């Protein structure tokens, strides 16, 4: 993964832009009862509305964004036996997982990768890269598809959006409390909200936003193990382990899939040190070992 997920950045951008816009037009006035005190109940409602806005917007347009950003071609009428096999395999896995058949597509990328997205488990998109289809065996491709179907069946897209909405809410909430504290206590401003409030709020949102992203990525890594387990149930443990081992052998191949989809891909890249806290995927070695322990 080359940068912090665009999915997270999009949400933070929505929160930040909404905050600046509302501040400029004076809509933050309700937060100060007499120019000093905050109305915390109203503040929390305000933050919840805008905190969830970014994550829910991202969720509802996720399929459209995925198709546009990756160049995914949806298979409506299979033209080759490989496309026919791909549709049949996804249909079979979806039926076993108890979900409706998602849209199926192929995106032009050399790296071996796949992703699932969509606003609910019965209106999803599953896509695989051309490189994965060319270099992986049918059993390995089936296991990768099972992993992605596992994400859909587990409702991971919705859950991650809700988690992001919650942390957005509290980032905005505590950032404004910090901004008010700096403005009133440190700078002793007694008339409305001074420039210190707006600067401190924006800085606090950026810092707290990064910390919140660590929480979101921790959750993202946990759900990867659950998707691997679902893939093992649907395609077989050995096949799932084999697919992850095959991915590990290709770790030198750069991952160019848009960051907005990395959290839902099977191959999320690798980071070291503190940057590892912002990884959307656990190391492949840990995922393989977890499946081996599962038996």
NORMO-V522145 format. One record per helix or strand. SS is the DSSP state (~ for helix, > for strand). FROM is the first residue (numbers start at 1). TO is the last residue. If there is no record, write none. Layout:
SS/FROM/TO ; SS/FROM/TO
This chain:
~/6/24 ; ~/27/31 ; >/32/32 ; >/38/38 ; ~/40/60 ; ~/62/70 ; >/73/74 ; ~/81/97 ; >/103/107 ; >/114/120 ; >/123/129 ; ~/130/135 ; ~/138/153 ; ~/156/186 ; ~/195/235 ; ~/237/249 ; ~/259/262 ; >/265/265 ; ~/273/278 ; ~/284/294
